[in-house]
Amino acid sequence: MEKSKSPYEQVSQELNEFRERRIAERRSRPRGTPDRRRSQNNEIQQSDKHSPRRNLH
């Protein structure tokens, strides 16, 4: 038998469950766009090649 929860605890648990469901739904859907992180990582690596701070150490 569970301890009765305060209204705050109940709402907090419901919100967490909602978030978990929502994230699972979003992850299960295929995206129509390529992974943006790959291009961002490439851009960062490209900019580091010409960075003056790179030669300080």
NULODO-485856 format. One line per 8 residues: number of its first residue (from 1); their letters; for each residue x negated, y negated, z of N, C-alpha, C, O. Coordinates in Angstrom, 2 decimals, padded with zeros to 5 digits, m for minus. Each point is the difference from the previous one (the first is absolute). Layout:
<nodes>
NUM> A> X,Y,Z,X,Y,Z,X,Y,Z,X,Y,Z; ... $
</nodes>
This chain:
<nodes>
1> MEKSKSPY> m000.85,001.18,000.00,000.85,m001.18,000.00,m000.90,m001.24,000.00,m000.91,m000.14,000.81; 001.21,m000.76,m001.74,m000.82,m001.21,m000.12,000.42,m001.06,001.00,001.17,m000.11,000.37; m002.14,m000.66,000.04,000.27,m001.15,000.85,000.74,m001.03,m000.84,m000.35,m000.22,m001.16; 001.36,m000.41,001.72,000.72,m001.02,m000.77,m000.94,m001.17,m000.26,m000.75,m000.43,000.88; 000.82,m000.07,m002.10,m000.91,m001.06,m000.41,000.67,m001.36,000.11,001.22,m000.13,m000.11; m002.05,m000.86,000.32,000.52,m001.36,000.02,000.39,m000.37,m001.43,m000.46,000.64,m000.95; 001.30,m001.64,000.79,000.38,m000.43,m001.36,m001.21,m000.35,m000.86,m000.02,000.29,m001.19; m000.99,m000.90,001.79,m001.21,m000.34,m000.75,m000.69,001.26,m000.51,m000.39,000.07,m001.16 $
9> EQVSQELN> 000.26,000.93,002.03,m000.65,001.25,m000.40,000.78,000.72,m001.09,m000.59,000.56,m000.92; 001.91,m000.58,001.02,000.84,000.64,m001.02,m000.18,m000.67,m001.35,m000.20,000.67,m001.01; 000.26,m001.99,001.00,m000.13,m000.74,m001.26,m001.41,000.18,m000.57,m000.17,000.13,m001.21; m000.82,m000.13,002.09,m001.38,000.19,m000.45,m000.17,001.37,m000.65,m000.65,000.11,m001.05; 001.22,000.92,001.65,m000.10,001.34,m000.57,000.74,000.07,m001.33,m000.50,000.60,m000.95; 001.68,m001.20,000.88,000.75,m000.01,m001.26,m000.78,m000.71,m001.10,m000.02,000.46,m001.14; m000.61,m001.56,001.47,m000.79,m000.74,m000.98,m001.18,000.85,m000.49,m000.28,000.04,m001.20; m000.41,000.62,002.12,m001.12,000.86,m000.40,000.47,001.13,m000.91,m000.67,000.32,m000.98 $
17> EFRERRIA> 001.80,000.29,001.30,000.53,001.07,m000.84,000.39,m000.53,m001.37,m000.25,000.66,m001.02; 000.85,m001.85,000.98,000.36,m000.61,m001.27,m001.24,m000.24,m000.85,m000.03,000.30,m001.19; m001.01,m000.86,001.82,m001.25,m000.27,m000.73,m000.60,001.28,m000.57,m000.44,000.04,m001.15; 000.43,001.02,001.97,m000.55,001.28,m000.46,000.78,000.52,m001.21,m000.60,000.47,m000.97; 001.93,m000.55,001.04,000.83,000.46,m001.13,m000.28,m000.84,m001.24,m000.15,000.53,m001.10; 000.10,m001.83,001.29,m000.21,m000.91,m001.12,m001.36,000.23,m000.67,m000.10,000.04,m001.22; m000.94,000.12,002.02,m001.33,000.26,m000.54,m000.01,001.33,m000.75,m000.58,000.10,m001.08; 001.22,000.93,001.65,000.04,001.30,m000.67,000.74,m000.10,m001.33,m000.42,000.60,m000.99 $
25> ERRSRPRG> 001.51,m001.37,000.95,000.74,m000.18,m001.25,m000.86,m000.70,m001.04,m000.03,000.40,m001.16; m000.66,m001.44,001.57,m000.82,m000.76,m000.95,m001.16,000.83,m000.52,m000.36,m000.08,m001.17; m000.24,000.89,002.04,m001.12,000.83,m000.44,000.45,001.11,m000.92,m000.77,000.45,m000.85; 002.01,000.00,000.99,000.47,001.11,m000.83,000.33,m000.44,m001.42,000.01,000.82,m000.91; 000.25,m002.11,000.71,000.33,m000.51,m001.33,m001.27,m000.24,m000.81,m000.97,m000.55,000.52; 000.98,000.97,m001.77,m001.18,m000.31,m000.84,m000.03,m001.48,m000.32,001.03,m000.62,m000.25; m002.23,000.07,000.27,m000.16,m001.42,m000.35,m000.19,m000.12,m001.49,m000.59,000.87,m000.63; 001.08,m001.95,000.08,m000.17,m000.25,m001.42,m001.26,m000.79,m000.30,m000.27,m000.33,m001.16 $
33> TPDRRRSQ> m000.50,000.03,002.19,m001.20,m000.83,m000.20,m001.22,000.79,000.41,000.09,000.88,000.87; m001.24,m001.17,m001.46,m001.23,000.68,000.42,m000.42,m000.47,001.39,000.49,m001.01,000.50; m001.38,001.74,000.10,m000.49,m000.32,001.33,m000.80,m001.30,m000.06,m001.04,m000.06,m000.66; 001.51,m000.97,001.35,m000.65,m001.31,m000.06,m001.32,m000.02,000.76,m000.87,m000.80,m000.31; 000.73,001.68,001.29,m001.22,m000.01,000.81,m001.23,000.32,m000.84,m001.09,m000.52,000.26; 001.24,001.36,m001.26,m001.16,000.35,m000.84,m000.56,m001.23,m000.69,m001.21,m000.22,000.00; 002.09,m000.59,m000.58,m000.50,m001.18,m000.71,m000.57,m001.01,000.99,m000.98,m000.68,m000.32; 001.55,000.56,001.49,m000.54,m000.93,001.00,m001.38,000.44,000.44,m000.90,m000.83,000.15 $
41> NNEIQQSD> 000.71,002.13,000.07,m001.31,000.49,000.42,m001.03,m000.26,m001.09,m001.14,m000.38,000.30; 001.51,000.58,m001.55,m000.93,m000.26,m001.10,m000.37,m001.47,m000.06,m001.16,m000.34,m000.23; 002.15,m000.54,000.43,m000.27,m001.44,m000.04,m000.94,m000.40,001.13,m000.89,m000.83,m000.20; 001.07,001.40,001.37,m000.86,m000.32,001.14,m001.42,000.46,m000.29,m000.96,m000.73,000.26; 000.81,001.93,m000.79,m001.33,000.50,m000.32,m000.66,m000.86,m001.07,m001.21,m000.26,000.07; 001.97,m000.17,m001.05,m000.55,m000.85,m001.06,m000.48,m001.33,000.58,m001.08,m000.48,m000.36; 001.88,m000.12,001.26,m000.38,m001.30,000.55,m001.19,000.13,000.95,m000.78,m000.95,000.12; 000.62,002.09,000.54,m001.14,000.20,000.91,m001.32,000.08,m000.76,m001.05,m000.34,000.55 $
49> KHSPRRNL> 001.10,000.77,m001.78,m001.23,000.12,m000.78,m000.68,m001.35,m000.18,m001.23,m000.08,m000.08; 002.02,m000.98,000.01,m000.54,m001.33,m000.26,000.03,m000.89,001.23,m000.18,m001.22,m000.09; 000.40,001.83,001.24,000.12,m000.78,001.22,m001.37,m000.40,000.54,m000.88,000.85,000.13; 000.67,m002.14,000.17,m001.28,m000.43,000.56,m000.23,000.55,001.41,m001.14,000.13,000.44; 002.22,000.19,000.28,m000.14,000.50,001.36,m000.57,001.42,000.02,m000.54,000.45,001.01; 000.66,000.23,m002.11,m000.46,001.38,m000.07,m001.52,000.09,000.23,m000.47,001.00,000.54; m000.27,m002.00,m000.94,m001.45,000.03,000.08,m000.55,m000.56,001.31,m001.22,m000.13,000.15; 002.07,m000.20,000.79,m000.47,m000.61,001.25,m000.63,001.01,000.95,m000.82,m000.38,000.83 $
57> H> 001.18,001.65,m000.94,m000.49,001.00,000.96,m001.16,000.75,m000.55,m000.54,000.88,000.68 $
</nodes>
